[in-house]
Amino acid sequence: MTAAVRTTAVWAGLSAITVVSWFLAPAHHAQPVAASTPITLGVLALAVIKTRLIIQEFMEVRTAPLWLRLATDGWLVALFGAIVVSYVW
């Protein structure tokens, strides 16, 4: 897979995730808006995927040393874990 094809595929995936996240938001429905833990956790999971794709592909961490790839993945887990814990708590 060439770099241009890979970049285009990642961009299309990021765009699709954005559309899915928007669709999950209750604000564009006719019913009253209410907080939903499953939807919030789903959108946060999609945000983790988007963040990892951006870090790996557009910040070129995919080709970086193993320690940097593990550090960025660990940072993502810690950050989004803290967000989930603070939301659920």
Distance bins in CASP14 RR format, pairs under 12 A and 6 or more apart:
PFRMAT RR
TARGET T0000
AUTHOR 0000-0000-0000
RMODE 2
METHOD distances of the structure
MODEL  1
1 7 0 0 0 0 1 0 0 0 0 0 0
1 8 0 0 0 0 0 1 0 0 0 0 0
1 9 1 0 0 1 0 0 0 0 0 0 0
1 10 0 0 0 0 0 1 0 0 0 0 0
1 57 0 0 0 0 0 1 0 0 0 0 0
2 8 0 0 0 0 1 0 0 0 0 0 0
2 9 0 0 0 0 0 1 0 0 0 0 0
3 9 0 0 0 0 0 1 0 0 0 0 0
3 10 0 0 0 0 0 1 0 0 0 0 0
3 57 0 0 0 0 1 0 0 0 0 0 0
3 58 0 0 0 0 0 1 0 0 0 0 0
3 60 0 0 0 0 0 1 0 0 0 0 0
3 62 0 0 0 0 0 1 0 0 0 0 0
3 63 0 0 0 0 0 1 0 0 0 0 0
4 10 0 0 0 0 0 1 0 0 0 0 0
4 11 0 0 0 0 0 1 0 0 0 0 0
5 11 0 0 0 0 0 1 0 0 0 0 0
5 12 0 0 0 0 0 1 0 0 0 0 0
6 12 0 0 0 0 0 1 0 0 0 0 0
6 13 0 0 0 0 0 1 0 0 0 0 0
6 53 0 0 0 0 0 1 0 0 0 0 0
6 56 0 0 0 0 0 1 0 0 0 0 0
6 57 1 0 0 1 0 0 0 0 0 0 0
6 58 0 0 0 0 0 1 0 0 0 0 0
6 60 0 0 0 0 0 1 0 0 0 0 0
6 62 0 0 0 0 1 0 0 0 0 0 0
6 63 0 0 0 0 0 1 0 0 0 0 0
7 13 0 0 0 0 0 1 0 0 0 0 0
7 14 0 0 0 0 0 1 0 0 0 0 0
7 53 0 0 0 0 0 1 0 0 0 0 0
7 54 0 0 0 0 0 1 0 0 0 0 0
7 56 0 0 0 0 0 1 0 0 0 0 0
7 57 1 0 0 1 0 0 0 0 0 0 0
7 58 0 0 0 0 1 0 0 0 0 0 0
7 60 0 0 0 0 0 1 0 0 0 0 0
7 62 0 0 0 0 0 1 0 0 0 0 0
8 14 0 0 0 0 0 1 0 0 0 0 0
8 15 0 0 0 0 0 1 0 0 0 0 0
8 57 0 0 0 0 0 1 0 0 0 0 0
9 15 0 0 0 0 0 1 0 0 0 0 0
9 16 0 0 0 0 0 1 0 0 0 0 0
9 53 0 0 0 0 0 1 0 0 0 0 0
9 57 0 0 0 0 1 0 0 0 0 0 0
10 16 0 0 0 0 0 1 0 0 0 0 0
10 17 0 0 0 0 0 1 0 0 0 0 0
10 49 0 0 0 0 0 1 0 0 0 0 0
10 50 0 0 0 0 0 1 0 0 0 0 0
10 52 0 0 0 0 0 1 0 0 0 0 0
10 53 1 0 1 0 0 0 0 0 0 0 0
10 54 0 0 0 0 1 0 0 0 0 0 0
10 55 0 0 0 0 0 1 0 0 0 0 0
10 56 0 0 0 0 1 0 0 0 0 0 0
10 57 1 0 1 0 0 0 0 0 0 0 0
10 58 1 0 0 1 0 0 0 0 0 0 0
10 59 0 0 0 0 0 1 0 0 0 0 0
10 62 0 0 0 0 0 1 0 0 0 0 0
11 17 0 0 0 0 0 1 0 0 0 0 0
11 18 0 0 0 0 0 1 0 0 0 0 0
11 50 0 0 0 0 0 1 0 0 0 0 0
11 53 0 0 0 0 1 0 0 0 0 0 0
11 54 0 0 0 0 0 1 0 0 0 0 0
11 57 0 0 0 0 1 0 0 0 0 0 0
11 58 0 0 0 0 1 0 0 0 0 0 0
12 18 0 0 0 0 0 1 0 0 0 0 0
12 19 0 0 0 0 0 1 0 0 0 0 0
12 53 0 0 0 0 0 1 0 0 0 0 0
12 57 0 0 0 0 0 1 0 0 0 0 0
13 19 0 0 0 0 1 0 0 0 0 0 0
13 20 0 0 0 0 1 0 0 0 0 0 0
13 21 0 0 0 0 0 1 0 0 0 0 0
13 46 0 0 0 0 0 1 0 0 0 0 0
13 49 0 0 0 0 1 0 0 0 0 0 0
13 50 0 0 0 0 1 0 0 0 0 0 0
13 53 1 0 0 1 0 0 0 0 0 0 0
13 54 0 0 0 0 0 1 0 0 0 0 0
13 57 0 0 0 0 0 1 0 0 0 0 0
14 20 0 0 0 0 0 1 0 0 0 0 0
14 21 0 0 0 0 0 1 0 0 0 0 0
14 46 0 0 0 0 0 1 0 0 0 0 0
14 47 0 0 0 0 0 1 0 0 0 0 0
14 49 0 0 0 0 1 0 0 0 0 0 0
14 50 1 0 1 0 0 0 0 0 0 0 0
14 51 0 0 0 0 0 1 0 0 0 0 0
14 52 0 0 0 0 0 1 0 0 0 0 0
14 53 1 0 0 1 0 0 0 0 0 0 0
14 54 1 0 0 1 0 0 0 0 0 0 0
14 55 0 0 0 0 0 1 0 0 0 0 0
14 56 0 0 0 0 0 1 0 0 0 0 0
14 57 0 0 0 0 1 0 0 0 0 0 0
14 58 0 0 0 0 1 0 0 0 0 0 0
15 21 0 0 0 0 0 1 0 0 0 0 0
15 22 0 0 0 0 0 1 0 0 0 0 0
15 50 0 0 0 0 0 1 0 0 0 0 0
15 53 0 0 0 0 0 1 0 0 0 0 0
16 22 0 0 0 0 0 1 0 0 0 0 0
16 23 0 0 0 0 0 1 0 0 0 0 0
16 46 0 0 0 0 1 0 0 0 0 0 0
16 49 0 0 0 0 0 1 0 0 0 0 0
16 50 0 0 0 0 0 1 0 0 0 0 0
16 53 0 0 0 0 0 1 0 0 0 0 0
17 23 0 0 0 0 0 1 0 0 0 0 0
17 24 0 0 0 0 0 1 0 0 0 0 0
17 42 0 0 0 0 0 1 0 0 0 0 0
17 43 0 0 0 0 1 0 0 0 0 0 0
17 45 0 0 0 0 1 0 0 0 0 0 0
17 46 1 0 1 0 0 0 0 0 0 0 0
17 47 0 0 0 0 1 0 0 0 0 0 0
17 48 0 0 0 0 0 1 0 0 0 0 0
17 49 1 0 0 1 0 0 0 0 0 0 0
17 50 1 0 1 0 0 0 0 0 0 0 0
17 51 0 0 0 0 0 1 0 0 0 0 0
17 52 0 0 0 0 0 1 0 0 0 0 0
17 53 0 0 0 0 1 0 0 0 0 0 0
17 54 0 0 0 0 0 1 0 0 0 0 0
18 24 0 0 0 0 0 1 0 0 0 0 0
18 25 0 0 0 0 0 1 0 0 0 0 0
18 43 0 0 0 0 0 1 0 0 0 0 0
18 46 0 0 0 0 1 0 0 0 0 0 0
18 47 0 0 0 0 0 1 0 0 0 0 0
18 49 0 0 0 0 0 1 0 0 0 0 0
18 50 1 0 0 1 0 0 0 0 0 0 0
18 53 0 0 0 0 0 1 0 0 0 0 0
18 54 0 0 0 0 0 1 0 0 0 0 0
19 25 0 0 0 0 0 1 0 0 0 0 0
19 46 0 0 0 0 0 1 0 0 0 0 0
19 50 0 0 0 0 0 1 0 0 0 0 0
20 39 0 0 0 0 0 1 0 0 0 0 0
20 42 0 0 0 0 1 0 0 0 0 0 0
20 43 0 0 0 0 1 0 0 0 0 0 0
20 45 0 0 0 0 0 1 0 0 0 0 0
20 46 1 0 0 1 0 0 0 0 0 0 0
20 47 0 0 0 0 0 1 0 0 0 0 0
20 49 0 0 0 0 0 1 0 0 0 0 0
20 50 0 0 0 0 0 1 0 0 0 0 0
21 27 0 0 0 0 0 1 0 0 0 0 0
21 28 0 0 0 0 0 1 0 0 0 0 0
21 39 0 0 0 0 1 0 0 0 0 0 0
21 40 0 0 0 0 0 1 0 0 0 0 0
21 42 0 0 0 0 1 0 0 0 0 0 0
21 43 1 0 1 0 0 0 0 0 0 0 0
21 44 0 0 0 0 1 0 0 0 0 0 0
21 45 0 0 0 0 0 1 0 0 0 0 0
21 46 1 0 1 0 0 0 0 0 0 0 0
21 47 1 0 0 1 0 0 0 0 0 0 0
21 48 0 0 0 0 0 1 0 0 0 0 0
21 49 0 0 0 0 0 1 0 0 0 0 0
21 50 0 0 0 0 1 0 0 0 0 0 0
22 28 1 0 0 1 0 0 0 0 0 0 0
22 29 0 0 0 0 0 1 0 0 0 0 0
22 39 0 0 0 0 0 1 0 0 0 0 0
22 43 0 0 0 0 1 0 0 0 0 0 0
22 46 0 0 0 0 0 1 0 0 0 0 0
23 29 0 0 0 0 1 0 0 0 0 0 0
23 39 0 0 0 0 0 1 0 0 0 0 0
23 42 0 0 0 0 0 1 0 0 0 0 0
23 43 0 0 0 0 0 1 0 0 0 0 0
23 46 0 0 0 0 0 1 0 0 0 0 0
24 36 0 0 0 0 1 0 0 0 0 0 0
24 38 0 0 0 0 1 0 0 0 0 0 0
24 39 1 0 1 0 0 0 0 0 0 0 0
24 40 0 0 0 0 1 0 0 0 0 0 0
24 41 0 0 0 0 0 1 0 0 0 0 0
24 42 1 0 0 1 0 0 0 0 0 0 0
24 43 1 0 1 0 0 0 0 0 0 0 0
24 44 0 0 0 0 0 1 0 0 0 0 0
24 45 0 0 0 0 0 1 0 0 0 0 0
24 46 0 0 0 0 1 0 0 0 0 0 0
24 47 0 0 0 0 0 1 0 0 0 0 0
25 33 0 0 0 0 1 0 0 0 0 0 0
25 35 0 0 0 0 0 1 0 0 0 0 0
25 36 0 0 0 0 1 0 0 0 0 0 0
25 39 1 0 0 1 0 0 0 0 0 0 0
25 40 0 0 0 0 0 1 0 0 0 0 0
25 42 0 0 0 0 0 1 0 0 0 0 0
25 43 1 0 0 1 0 0 0 0 0 0 0
25 46 0 0 0 0 0 1 0 0 0 0 0
26 32 0 0 0 0 1 0 0 0 0 0 0
26 33 1 0 1 0 0 0 0 0 0 0 0
26 34 1 0 0 1 0 0 0 0 0 0 0
26 35 0 0 0 0 1 0 0 0 0 0 0
26 36 1 0 0 1 0 0 0 0 0 0 0
26 38 0 0 0 0 0 1 0 0 0 0 0
26 39 1 0 0 1 0 0 0 0 0 0 0
26 40 0 0 0 0 0 1 0 0 0 0 0
26 43 0 0 0 0 0 1 0 0 0 0 0
27 33 1 0 1 0 0 0 0 0 0 0 0
27 34 0 0 0 0 0 1 0 0 0 0 0
27 35 0 0 0 0 0 1 0 0 0 0 0
27 36 0 0 0 0 0 1 0 0 0 0 0
27 39 0 0 0 0 0 1 0 0 0 0 0
29 36 0 0 0 0 0 1 0 0 0 0 0
29 39 0 0 0 0 0 1 0 0 0 0 0
33 39 0 0 0 0 0 1 0 0 0 0 0
34 40 0 0 0 0 0 1 0 0 0 0 0
35 41 0 0 0 0 0 1 0 0 0 0 0
35 43 0 0 0 0 0 1 0 0 0 0 0
35 87 0 0 0 0 1 0 0 0 0 0 0
35 88 0 0 0 0 0 1 0 0 0 0 0
36 42 0 0 0 0 1 0 0 0 0 0 0
36 43 0 0 0 0 1 0 0 0 0 0 0
36 87 0 0 0 0 0 1 0 0 0 0 0
37 43 0 0 0 0 0 1 0 0 0 0 0
37 44 0 0 0 0 0 1 0 0 0 0 0
37 84 0 0 0 0 1 0 0 0 0 0 0
37 87 1 0 0 1 0 0 0 0 0 0 0
37 88 1 0 0 1 0 0 0 0 0 0 0
37 89 0 0 0 0 0 1 0 0 0 0 0
38 44 0 0 0 0 0 1 0 0 0 0 0
38 45 0 0 0 0 0 1 0 0 0 0 0
38 87 0 0 0 0 0 1 0 0 0 0 0
38 88 0 0 0 0 0 1 0 0 0 0 0
39 45 0 0 0 0 0 1 0 0 0 0 0
39 46 0 0 0 0 0 1 0 0 0 0 0
39 87 0 0 0 0 0 1 0 0 0 0 0
40 46 0 0 0 0 0 1 0 0 0 0 0
40 47 0 0 0 0 0 1 0 0 0 0 0
40 80 0 0 0 0 0 1 0 0 0 0 0
40 83 0 0 0 0 1 0 0 0 0 0 0
40 84 0 0 0 0 1 0 0 0 0 0 0
40 86 0 0 0 0 0 1 0 0 0 0 0
40 87 1 0 0 1 0 0 0 0 0 0 0
40 88 0 0 0 0 1 0 0 0 0 0 0
41 47 0 0 0 0 0 1 0 0 0 0 0
41 48 0 0 0 0 0 1 0 0 0 0 0
41 80 0 0 0 0 0 1 0 0 0 0 0
41 81 0 0 0 0 0 1 0 0 0 0 0
41 83 0 0 0 0 0 1 0 0 0 0 0
41 84 1 0 0 1 0 0 0 0 0 0 0
41 85 0 0 0 0 0 1 0 0 0 0 0
41 87 1 0 0 1 0 0 0 0 0 0 0
41 88 0 0 0 0 1 0 0 0 0 0 0
42 48 0 0 0 0 1 0 0 0 0 0 0
42 49 0 0 0 0 0 1 0 0 0 0 0
42 50 0 0 0 0 0 1 0 0 0 0 0
42 80 0 0 0 0 0 1 0 0 0 0 0
42 84 0 0 0 0 0 1 0 0 0 0 0
42 87 0 0 0 0 0 1 0 0 0 0 0
43 49 0 0 0 0 0 1 0 0 0 0 0
43 50 0 0 0 0 0 1 0 0 0 0 0
43 80 0 0 0 0 0 1 0 0 0 0 0
43 83 0 0 0 0 0 1 0 0 0 0 0
43 84 0 0 0 0 0 1 0 0 0 0 0
43 87 0 0 0 0 0 1 0 0 0 0 0
44 50 0 0 0 0 0 1 0 0 0 0 0
44 51 0 0 0 0 0 1 0 0 0 0 0
44 76 0 0 0 0 0 1 0 0 0 0 0
44 79 0 0 0 0 0 1 0 0 0 0 0
44 80 1 0 0 1 0 0 0 0 0 0 0
44 81 0 0 0 0 1 0 0 0 0 0 0
44 82 0 0 0 0 0 1 0 0 0 0 0
44 83 1 0 0 1 0 0 0 0 0 0 0
44 84 1 0 0 1 0 0 0 0 0 0 0
44 85 0 0 0 0 0 1 0 0 0 0 0
44 86 0 0 0 0 0 1 0 0 0 0 0
44 87 1 0 0 1 0 0 0 0 0 0 0
44 88 0 0 0 0 0 1 0 0 0 0 0
45 51 0 0 0 0 0 1 0 0 0 0 0
45 52 0 0 0 0 0 1 0 0 0 0 0
45 76 0 0 0 0 0 1 0 0 0 0 0
45 80 0 0 0 0 1 0 0 0 0 0 0
45 81 0 0 0 0 0 1 0 0 0 0 0
45 83 0 0 0 0 0 1 0 0 0 0 0
45 84 0 0 0 0 1 0 0 0 0 0 0
46 52 0 0 0 0 0 1 0 0 0 0 0
46 53 0 0 0 0 0 1 0 0 0 0 0
46 80 0 0 0 0 0 1 0 0 0 0 0
47 53 0 0 0 0 0 1 0 0 0 0 0
47 54 0 0 0 0 0 1 0 0 0 0 0
47 76 0 0 0 0 1 0 0 0 0 0 0
47 79 0 0 0 0 0 1 0 0 0 0 0
47 80 1 0 0 1 0 0 0 0 0 0 0
47 81 0 0 0 0 0 1 0 0 0 0 0
47 83 0 0 0 0 1 0 0 0 0 0 0
47 84 0 0 0 0 0 1 0 0 0 0 0
48 54 0 0 0 0 0 1 0 0 0 0 0
48 55 0 0 0 0 0 1 0 0 0 0 0
48 72 0 0 0 0 0 1 0 0 0 0 0
48 73 0 0 0 0 0 1 0 0 0 0 0
48 74 0 0 0 0 0 1 0 0 0 0 0
48 75 0 0 0 0 0 1 0 0 0 0 0
48 76 1 0 0 1 0 0 0 0 0 0 0
48 77 0 0 0 0 1 0 0 0 0 0 0
48 78 0 0 0 0 0 1 0 0 0 0 0
48 79 0 0 0 0 1 0 0 0 0 0 0
48 80 1 0 1 0 0 0 0 0 0 0 0
48 81 0 0 0 0 1 0 0 0 0 0 0
48 83 0 0 0 0 1 0 0 0 0 0 0
48 84 0 0 0 0 1 0 0 0 0 0 0
49 55 0 0 0 0 0 1 0 0 0 0 0
49 56 0 0 0 0 0 1 0 0 0 0 0
49 57 0 0 0 0 0 1 0 0 0 0 0
49 76 0 0 0 0 1 0 0 0 0 0 0
49 80 0 0 0 0 0 1 0 0 0 0 0
50 56 0 0 0 0 0 1 0 0 0 0 0
50 57 0 0 0 0 0 1 0 0 0 0 0
50 58 0 0 0 0 0 1 0 0 0 0 0
50 76 0 0 0 0 0 1 0 0 0 0 0
50 80 0 0 0 0 0 1 0 0 0 0 0
51 57 0 0 0 0 0 1 0 0 0 0 0
51 58 0 0 0 0 0 1 0 0 0 0 0
51 59 0 0 0 0 0 1 0 0 0 0 0
51 61 0 0 0 0 0 1 0 0 0 0 0
51 72 0 0 0 0 1 0 0 0 0 0 0
51 73 0 0 0 0 0 1 0 0 0 0 0
51 74 0 0 0 0 0 1 0 0 0 0 0
51 75 0 0 0 0 1 0 0 0 0 0 0
51 76 1 0 1 0 0 0 0 0 0 0 0
51 77 0 0 0 0 0 1 0 0 0 0 0
51 79 0 0 0 0 1 0 0 0 0 0 0
51 80 1 0 0 1 0 0 0 0 0 0 0
51 83 0 0 0 0 0 1 0 0 0 0 0
52 58 0 0 0 0 0 1 0 0 0 0 0
52 59 0 0 0 0 0 1 0 0 0 0 0
52 61 0 0 0 0 1 0 0 0 0 0 0
52 62 0 0 0 0 0 1 0 0 0 0 0
52 69 0 0 0 0 0 1 0 0 0 0 0
52 72 1 0 0 1 0 0 0 0 0 0 0
52 73 1 0 0 1 0 0 0 0 0 0 0
52 74 0 0 0 0 0 1 0 0 0 0 0
52 75 0 0 0 0 0 1 0 0 0 0 0
52 76 1 0 0 1 0 0 0 0 0 0 0
52 77 0 0 0 0 0 1 0 0 0 0 0
52 79 0 0 0 0 0 1 0 0 0 0 0
52 80 0 0 0 0 1 0 0 0 0 0 0
53 59 0 0 0 0 0 1 0 0 0 0 0
53 61 0 0 0 0 0 1 0 0 0 0 0
53 62 0 0 0 0 1 0 0 0 0 0 0
53 72 0 0 0 0 0 1 0 0 0 0 0
53 76 0 0 0 0 0 1 0 0 0 0 0
54 60 0 0 0 0 0 1 0 0 0 0 0
54 61 0 0 0 0 1 0 0 0 0 0 0
54 62 0 0 0 0 0 1 0 0 0 0 0
54 72 0 0 0 0 0 1 0 0 0 0 0
54 76 0 0 0 0 0 1 0 0 0 0 0
55 61 1 0 1 0 0 0 0 0 0 0 0
55 62 0 0 0 0 1 0 0 0 0 0 0
55 64 0 0 0 0 1 0 0 0 0 0 0
55 68 0 0 0 0 1 0 0 0 0 0 0
55 69 0 0 0 0 1 0 0 0 0 0 0
55 71 0 0 0 0 0 1 0 0 0 0 0
55 72 1 0 1 0 0 0 0 0 0 0 0
55 73 0 0 0 0 1 0 0 0 0 0 0
55 74 0 0 0 0 0 1 0 0 0 0 0
55 75 0 0 0 0 1 0 0 0 0 0 0
55 76 1 0 0 1 0 0 0 0 0 0 0
55 79 0 0 0 0 0 1 0 0 0 0 0
56 62 1 0 1 0 0 0 0 0 0 0 0
56 63 0 0 0 0 1 0 0 0 0 0 0
56 64 0 0 0 0 1 0 0 0 0 0 0
56 68 0 0 0 0 0 1 0 0 0 0 0
56 69 1 0 0 1 0 0 0 0 0 0 0
56 72 1 0 0 1 0 0 0 0 0 0 0
56 73 0 0 0 0 1 0 0 0 0 0 0
56 76 0 0 0 0 0 1 0 0 0 0 0
57 63 0 0 0 0 0 1 0 0 0 0 0
57 64 0 0 0 0 0 1 0 0 0 0 0
59 68 0 0 0 0 1 0 0 0 0 0 0
59 69 0 0 0 0 0 1 0 0 0 0 0
59 72 0 0 0 0 1 0 0 0 0 0 0
60 68 0 0 0 0 0 1 0 0 0 0 0
60 69 0 0 0 0 0 1 0 0 0 0 0
60 72 0 0 0 0 0 1 0 0 0 0 0
61 67 0 0 0 0 0 1 0 0 0 0 0
61 68 1 0 0 1 0 0 0 0 0 0 0
61 69 1 0 1 0 0 0 0 0 0 0 0
61 70 0 0 0 0 0 1 0 0 0 0 0
61 71 0 0 0 0 1 0 0 0 0 0 0
61 72 1 0 1 0 0 0 0 0 0 0 0
61 73 0 0 0 0 1 0 0 0 0 0 0
61 74 0 0 0 0 0 1 0 0 0 0 0
61 75 0 0 0 0 0 1 0 0 0 0 0
61 76 0 0 0 0 0 1 0 0 0 0 0
62 68 0 0 0 0 0 1 0 0 0 0 0
62 69 1 0 0 1 0 0 0 0 0 0 0
62 72 0 0 0 0 0 1 0 0 0 0 0
62 73 0 0 0 0 0 1 0 0 0 0 0
63 69 0 0 0 0 1 0 0 0 0 0 0
64 70 0 0 0 0 0 1 0 0 0 0 0
64 71 0 0 0 0 1 0 0 0 0 0 0
64 72 0 0 0 0 1 0 0 0 0 0 0
64 73 0 0 0 0 0 1 0 0 0 0 0
65 71 0 0 0 0 1 0 0 0 0 0 0
65 72 0 0 0 0 0 1 0 0 0 0 0
66 72 0 0 0 0 0 1 0 0 0 0 0
66 73 0 0 0 0 0 1 0 0 0 0 0
67 73 0 0 0 0 0 1 0 0 0 0 0
67 74 0 0 0 0 0 1 0 0 0 0 0
68 74 0 0 0 0 0 1 0 0 0 0 0
68 75 0 0 0 0 0 1 0 0 0 0 0
69 75 0 0 0 0 0 1 0 0 0 0 0
69 76 0 0 0 0 0 1 0 0 0 0 0
70 76 0 0 0 0 0 1 0 0 0 0 0
70 77 0 0 0 0 0 1 0 0 0 0 0
71 77 0 0 0 0 0 1 0 0 0 0 0
71 78 0 0 0 0 0 1 0 0 0 0 0
72 78 0 0 0 0 0 1 0 0 0 0 0
72 79 0 0 0 0 0 1 0 0 0 0 0
73 79 0 0 0 0 0 1 0 0 0 0 0
73 80 0 0 0 0 0 1 0 0 0 0 0
74 80 0 0 0 0 1 0 0 0 0 0 0
74 81 0 0 0 0 0 1 0 0 0 0 0
74 82 0 0 0 0 0 1 0 0 0 0 0
75 81 0 0 0 0 0 1 0 0 0 0 0
75 82 0 0 0 0 0 1 0 0 0 0 0
76 82 0 0 0 0 0 1 0 0 0 0 0
76 83 0 0 0 0 0 1 0 0 0 0 0
77 83 0 0 0 0 0 1 0 0 0 0 0
77 84 0 0 0 0 0 1 0 0 0 0 0
77 85 0 0 0 0 0 1 0 0 0 0 0
78 84 0 0 0 0 0 1 0 0 0 0 0
78 85 0 0 0 0 0 1 0 0 0 0 0
79 85 0 0 0 0 0 1 0 0 0 0 0
79 86 0 0 0 0 0 1 0 0 0 0 0
80 86 0 0 0 0 0 1 0 0 0 0 0
80 87 0 0 0 0 0 1 0 0 0 0 0
81 87 0 0 0 0 1 0 0 0 0 0 0
81 88 0 0 0 0 1 0 0 0 0 0 0
81 89 0 0 0 0 0 1 0 0 0 0 0
82 88 0 0 0 0 0 1 0 0 0 0 0
82 89 0 0 0 0 0 1 0 0 0 0 0
83 89 0 0 0 0 0 1 0 0 0 0 0
END
